[in-house]
């Protein structure tokens, strides 16, 4: 536990010094400065649990969750760049990749020389991932990929993408394969960057694939087993999004608490009012519960235990807590909190997406209930 506190202290100092001062600019301009991404790589935050033999920091998943939380506390857009890069691109290569794939891609991903993305969602396939239509045709020594993707985090910055495409024509998920695609490949095109409510500095792209040629050795895992790769990846990714939500909650709580101590109404600080104290108490409790759920899920993952239900619980609770906490933070700040001069309105906008991406809250409830019913039937 002391090691985790040391990691938290180290990341917190970096986040306060290097990330937080840029957060309003990142939100306003809709872009994370390349210099900041470079610093994230130099400090090991983009290769946290990549083994040292591949150029990473050799940490565990629990440490990674702390990194995402602390970076997100300073800037949610930067936090999700770290999360999507690490849990959605790095992890499946570590888990399913060949030794050649690991040696080729992980060192560049570890340092941030290359940024990664995860390309599953399509215009007609969001929560229903099995209905995707992107197709990778077998051309002997290579695949030829055609189709489209949307809602792709890191879409603008990504150098490589884990692309999910059918290599066998089916009406369900059984024909899906996972393929590592370098984004500089001819035919890989960014057609739109979404103009979003929150996490505005994180690029969310719509992509088009026009006869992209990819070597057969870039197949990740077994052919037609890509759906398993996607679902296993998202189980871990949900821990990262839960950590992002927790970071946003912590930022909103700290601001609201300090505001309540400083703002004087009726001749006394707002913090003297029991109504304000009750809101702060509930915020603090939801943050503590979120942190424990995230730690439980990440520890189970580190120990190699089943964690699908626990990660879904962590994401569901932390995301909905973030939405509640940021709403109350605005309430504590009153009219001031509703203006862009105060950061709580940004925290509110940033929090909403955590209830949607990497599985909506409704999908998390399905995962949790399904696991509970299976356990009861044993």
N, C-alpha and C positions, 0 to 999 in steps of 0.2 A: 504493500500500500504506500509506503514511503516513496518508492520509485515512481508511482503514479503522481504523487504530489509534486515531486521534482519536475516531472514532465509537464504537469499543469502550470507550475510556476514559470517554467521556461517558455512555454507557448504563450502564456498570458502576457508576459513581458514583451514578447515579439508582437503580439496582437495589439497591445496598447500603443507601442512605439511606432510600428510600421503599417498597421492595417487601419486602426480606428481613425487616424487623422485623414485618411483618404475615403472613408465610407460615404460621406455625403456627396463627394465628387463622383465616386463610382456610381452611385444611384442616379445622380443628375445627368452624367454623360453616357451612362449605359455601357460602360466598358471598364474592365479591370486593367490597370496599366501593366504592360509587359514587364516593367522593372519589378513590380510587386510579385508577379508570377515567378520571375527569376529568383527572388529572395526566398520565396516559399520552397523552391527546389534546393537552393543552397543550404537551407536549414534542415533539410531532410523531411519536410512535411508532405512532400508529394511521393515519397518512397518509404513511408513510415514502417510498414510491415513487409516490405520487400527484403529478403535475406541479404546479408552483407555480400555474399558471393556474387550477387547480381547488382551490386552498387547501392543497395538500400540501407536503411537505418537499422534493420533487424529487430524492430519493436514487435509488440503483439497487437491484436485487434482492439483491445481495451485502450491502449495508448492512442491508437488511431482515433477512436471515438472522442477522447479528450481533446485531441488536436482539432477535430472538426467543431466541437463545442466551443472552444476558446476562440478560434478564428471566426466562427459565426457570431459570437457575442460582439465582436468588433465590426464585422461586416458579413451579412448572410450571403451576399453574392459571392464573395471570396470563399466562404465556407463551403458552398455547394460546388464550386470549381474543384476544390480539394476532394470533396466527397465523391463526386461523379468520376473524377479521374482515378481515384484510388480504389473505391469499392466496385465500380462498374466496369472498369477497363483492366486495371492491374490484377485484381483478384481472380477473374476467370482465366487469365493467362497463367497465373501461379497455380491454380487448381486444375485446369484442364489442358494447359499447353504442353507441347513437347519440349524437350531440353533445348532444341534448336530455337524454338520460338521464344523461350525464356531468355536465352543468351542474346538474341537479336533485339528484343523489344524492352525488356525490363530495365537494363541500365539507362537507357534514354528516358524512360518513364520515371525512374527513380530520381533523376536530377532535374526533371522539368524541361529538359531539352525538347522532349516530345510530350504533348498533352493528349490524354485519351478521352474517348467518348463511348457511348453504348447506344446502339441504334436498333431499337425494338419497335417502338410505336410508329404507327402509320395513320394517314387520314381516316381510314376505316377500321383501324385495329388499335384500340387503346387498352382498356382493361381486358378486352377479348383478344389477347395476343395470338391465339391460335388461328385467327382469321386473316393474318397478314398475307399480302399478295406479292411482295418482292420475291423475285425468282432468280436463283443462281443456276444457270444451265451448265452441265458438265460438257466441257469441250476437249476432253482427253487429258491434257497436261495443265489445264486451268479452268476456272469457273468464269462465266460471263454473267454479270449481275445487272438486272434491270428492275426498276421500281422506284419507290419514294418512301421517305421517312419524315416524321415531324415530331416536335417537342423534344429535340435532341439537345441536351445540356452539353455545354462546351463545343457546340457545333461550329462556332467561328474559329476557336483556338485549336481544335483537335488536329493532331497529326496522324493518329491512327484511331480506328473505330472498330468495335466489336459489332459486326453487322449480322442480323438474323434474317435469313432468307430461306425460302423453300427450295430444296434440291430435288424434291419429289412432289409431284402435284397431288395434293390431298385437300380435303375439305376441313381438316382440323390441324392440330399442332404436330402430328406425327411425321410430317415431311420437312420440318424446320431444321436447318443446320446453322451453326455459328461459324463465322469467317472473319479473320483479321484483315482489315482493309486499310491500306495507307491512303490518306485523304488527298494526297497529291496525284493519285492515279487518274489518268484521263477518263472523263465521264462522271467523275464525282463532283457534284455541283451544289453549292449553297444557293437556294433560290429565295430564301426569306429569313430575316432575323425578326422574331416576334417582339412586338411592342407591348410589354407586360405591365401588370399592376405592381408587382413587387419583384424582388431579386433582379432588379433592372440591369445590374452590371454583369449578370450571368447571361451569356449568349444562349438563346434557345432557338434552334434553327429548323427550318424545313429543308429537306435535302432531296435531290433527284439523282438517280443512278441510271446512266445511259451506257450500256455495254461496257461496264467496268471489267477489265481483265485482272483476275487475281490468281496467283499460283496455287496449285492444289495443296502445297505444303502449308498454306495459311488456314486450312480447315482447323477449327478449334474444337477438340474433342472428337467424338465419333459422328459420322454422317447420319443425318436424320435424328440426332439426339440433342439438337440445339435448344429445344424447349426446356430440357432439364438444365442446361447451362444457364439459360435465362432465369429460371425460377430459383435456382441455387444462388445465383448472383444477387437477385433482388432480396432474398432472405437477409443477406449480409448488408446490402445497400440500405435496407430499412433502418438498420442500426445507425448508419451515418446520417440519414434524414432525421431520425429521432434526436441525434446529437445536435444537428443544426437547429431544430426546433427548440431544444433546451438552451442553446446559446442565445437565441433570440429572446426567449423568456427571461433569461438572466439579465440581459441588457435592459429590457423593458422594466423589470422589477427594480434594478438598481437606480434607474433614472427616476422612476416614480417615487421610490423611497426617499431619495435625496431631495427631490422637488417638495415632497410633503414636509420634510424637515426645514426647508428654507422658506417656503411660501407662507406668508402670514395672512390670515383672514380672521375677522372678528377679534383682532388683537392677539391671536395665538397662532403658532405654526399649525398647518393642516394636520400634521402628524399627531396633534393632541386630540383630534376628533375620532371618536370610536368608529364611526363609519369608515374612515380612511384606514384605521388600524385593522379592521376586519378584512378589508380588501388586501392589504399588505400581508396579513397572516395567511390568507388563502393562496396568494401568489407564492409565498415562500414554501408552503406545504406542497403545492403542485410541482414546484421546481425540485424539491427533495425527492418526491415520489418518481418523477421522470428520471432523475439521475440514477436512482436505485434500479429501476427497470432497465435502463440502458446498460448499466454495469452488469446486471444479471445476464442479459442477452449476450454481451460481448465476452464475458467470462465463460459462458457455455460454449461459445464459438471457439474461444482459445483452447478450451479443454477437449474439443472435438465431440461435444455432446450435441444432441438434437436441440436446435434453437429457433426453429421456424415460428412456432407459436409465440415464444418469448419476444422475438424481434418484432413480430406484428403487434404484440401488446405494447411494447416500448414505443413504436412509431405512432400507434393510435393514441395512446395517452399523451405522449409528449407533444404531438401535433395539435391535439384539441386543447391541451393546456396552454400552448403558446398562443392560440387564437384568443382564449379567454383572458390570459394574462395581459396581452397587448391591448385588448379592448379596455380592461380595467386601468391600465397605465394611462391611456388617453383620458379616462374618466377622472383619475386622480389629478391630472394636469389641467382638466377643464378645457376652456376655449383655447388656451395656449397649446394643448396637446393636439388640437385639430389642425394646427398650422404647420407648414413645412419648416418653420424656424426651429421647431422642436423635433428631436429624432423619434419620438414615440409613434408618430404617424407612419414613419418608414418601417419601424418594427412591426406595426400592424399589417402593413401591406406585404412585408416579407413573410410573415407568419402564415398567411392563408395557403400558400402553395404547399406547405408541409402536410396539409390534409389531402393533397391531390396527387403529387407525383410519387413515383415508385410504389404505386398502389394506393388508391383512395382510402379514406377511412372506412368506407363500406366494404372494400375488398379486404381490409385488415380484419374486420368483424367476421367476414366469411372464413378467412384463414383460421382465426381463433376458434370460432364455433366448430368448424370442421375437425380441428384437432381435439377439442374437448369431447366431441361426440365419438370420435374414434377411440379415445382413451376410455370412455365410459363403456364402450361395446366390447372391450377386451376381456 
